[in-house]
Amino acid sequence: MTVVVEELGSRSRAVMPGGVNSPVRAFTAVGGDPPFVVSGKGAHLRTVEGREFVDFIASWGGQILGHADPEVVQAVTEAAMRGTSFGVTTPAEVELAELVRELVPSMEMMRMVNSGTEATMSALRLARAATGRSGVLVFEGCYHGHGDPFLVRAGSGLAMFGVPSSPGVPPEVTSLTRLARYNDLASVATLLEGGGVAAVVVEPVAGNMGCVPPVPGFLEGLRRLCDQTGTLLVFDEVMTGFRVARGGAQSLYEVTPDLTTLGKVAAGATPGALYGGRADLMRMVSPDGPVYQAGTMSGNPLVTAAAMATLNRLTDDLYERFDAAGERMAAELRRVAGQAGHPIVVNYVGGMIGVFLGVEQVRSWDDVAELDRGLFARFFHAALDRGVLVPPSPYETWFLMEAHLGDVLDRAIENIGAALQETLR
Ligand code: PLP
């Protein structure tokens, strides 16, 4: 560690909890000193010490083209020169909403907000208002931001009444949250019995316990169970939206939710997000309807500019290239692990990759709860030493960007393979 990083580290910890503005950035799961990034270009990040890394964090999925993409930068710069925020509606908001509706037709109407957390909180409020019910059903291992109703743990397995996973979250709130097992329809059916659930909220490809795709029939089954019980189906596509397909996971798996949340790529990797869905539901939102929800910065011109510049660049071909890249990464990791006689699961969907060391299959949280964190930490640092930054936790998805595709990826795959070989030696 250099003097510069040491000094910034202690200054940051004096003024921000853990020295960070979001916990995973503190590298708690892997140890060592988190880098301070000063710039990004394409697939690379540059640190304050002048080190360069090939970046598979990609702003936790938000960057799909690459860092500082010239067209996105130009769009944001031009927007900034016209003004950074007005608090009055702009034509760009209308254009973006129309484009999102074209790409994700189930979002007949939508509302722009400022973070994925806000999008899921707002969608849940609307679902509760529309159904007159208070319960919500979520899945162990999924993440929907840090809103109180979503910060739950089960204790052991399925739970009819979630327990707060953080101090400060009232048990009265989480008692309304039921926790089911991902990819297990029977667990959902059981927890929907007795009624009272406004919405099933699900990541259609789970991305917050590593990348765990839905097994065939799971999403269709959720749709059916929701229809049978008058429950709304909410796809939290903050991560998967525009990342696994141009129309999101709902187009890939051909299952239509009632409400959808988007963020990250949908905002061109700026602080924006959306929620939307059936027009009859969205018309309940203020001022058309009685469900209150608002935001000073919502629909911000810098966000809409970045979003439009990004979404206009997405082609079906990009996701085919992501899948091919995922397959190559998976093949190399499986080859190295196989030679070492070490179990591994590598999943990939579009630009999402999940790497699970030491397990034979991954369908739900139960399969990954006991991952060997020490082993992952050694692998992480071996990759970092070779100039590759993967997410600093065994429970995070790796993300591809267009800028990776080509030589950069070839070299990164070689280096990641070598890092794994060293780790398993
Ligand atoms: N929903 C999902 C599926 C996410 O992956 C995330 C963030 O990673 C969120 C919601 C919360 O979004 P934000 O961090 O923008 O509040």
Residues whose N, C-alpha, C, O or C-beta is under 5 A from the ligand:
A	BS01	PLP	S115 G116 T117 Y143 H144 G145 E203 D236 V238 M239 G263
